[in-house]
Amino acid sequence: MTLKLYADEDCPTPVVKALRAAAYDVVAQQDVKRGAADDDVLRLSAVADRVLVTRDLGFGRLTVLDELPAVGVIIIRLRGKGDWATRAIRVVEAINELGSRAVGSVSTIDWHTTRVRPLPKKQQ
C-alpha cells in the first residue's frame, strides 16, 4: 500500500516535491485552501483519507488530547542541519521506513529517529 499524504501549508515545497518524486500521492494544503485553521486542515485530510504531514506540533495535541479524527499525522522536527532540500531526503527516508505504520498514529521525524505513537483508540 502506498501512503496517501496531505501536506499542511507549513510543509516546505522541497519536501512535497521530494515525496512526489518518490511516487507518493500528495495533496498540498496550499493548493486546496490557504490559511485554513488547523482543525479544518485535519478534517480535510481525514475526509480525503490521507495522512497529514506537517511541522506544526499543534496537530499532535488536536489528535491526541482533543481526539479529533485523523488518518494519521507525521510531524517533521528537523532542526539545524542543511536546507530543506537536504531535509527532504530524511523525510522521504523516514516515511519509506514508516510505511503503513503511519496510519493510525502520530509519528515524529527527527534526524536520528522516527517516534511512532498510536492515535487514541476512539479514532481507530
Helices and strands as residue ranges (DSSP letters): E 4-7, H 13-21, E 25-28, H 29-32, H 38-47, E 51-54, H 58-64, E 73-76, H 84-98, G 99-102, E 105-109, E 114-118, G 121-123
